[in-house]
Structures are given as C-alpha cells and as structure tokens.
Amino acid sequence: MLCAYPAGILSDYVGRRTMITISCAGIISVYFLFIYVHNMSNITYVGVYYGAMNGMFLSVDYALAIDCLPSREQSARWLAIWGIASFIGTSIGPTMFALILHFAPESADGATAQSGYTQMLLIGAFWMVLCAAGLVLVRPKRLGANTE
C-alpha cells in the first residue's frame, strides 16, 4: 500500500506503461537477488523490495486495464474477462513451478537442490520480460490518458 498509491498517482504523470516497465524491471531484479542472496536478514529486505515492486505493478496494471476498456457501457463484462485471464495466469504459474521443484535434483538430505529454485526464478524473470515487452501492444482507449 505504501508504494501502490504513490505509483498510481505517478503513473498519471509519467504514464502507466512506464511505471509497469519499471516495476517489471524491479521484480526481475528480485528474482535474480533471490538466486544469490541466502542470508535471512537480506532475504527480508529483498522481500520488502519485492512487495513494493509488486504493489506498484498491480495498482498501475489495474489502472491500465481500465484505460483499455473498449466500452464504458460494458465495463463489468470486459473487466470480468480480464480478471479470468489474470486468474488463469496465476493458476498456471504455481502449477508449473511445483513441477519444476518436484523434478529438480535432490540434495543428499532429500531436500530440493538450489537448481530447482534457480530454474523457477529464471522462468519467472523470463515471463516478466515478456510482460514488459508485451506493453508495446497495449493501446489504451481513454482520451487524454498518459500511458507512455
């Protein structure tokens, strides 16, 4: 909440796609940090940073979705479709990551080796790169919207 509200206001000035791109870059950096940072206090700081970037992403993402509605008269219908598409993505990711961790090599004590987590985080970073790249295709309908 500490980052979501200011990010929403800032997106009115610098553009929604710019703010989403910044948050995607931040989330990608978190994924790489989680690969290399193993100290619990540092992981806590990285987790707080992730929360800030994710809050920025989600708040501005919703605003951009509303800016892209093809019709104000049928906004509930279009937001429902957008919500279903979002739910599908958030369902596939954990399932895919569970399979990666399940089939990852185990260490001598039977725990999942770091390689499974590294693969999972690299795939997450790849999807965030695709998310940021896909913003090129987004064309908001709202007149006067600053979306650059």
Disulfide bonds with the S-S distance in Angstrom:
none
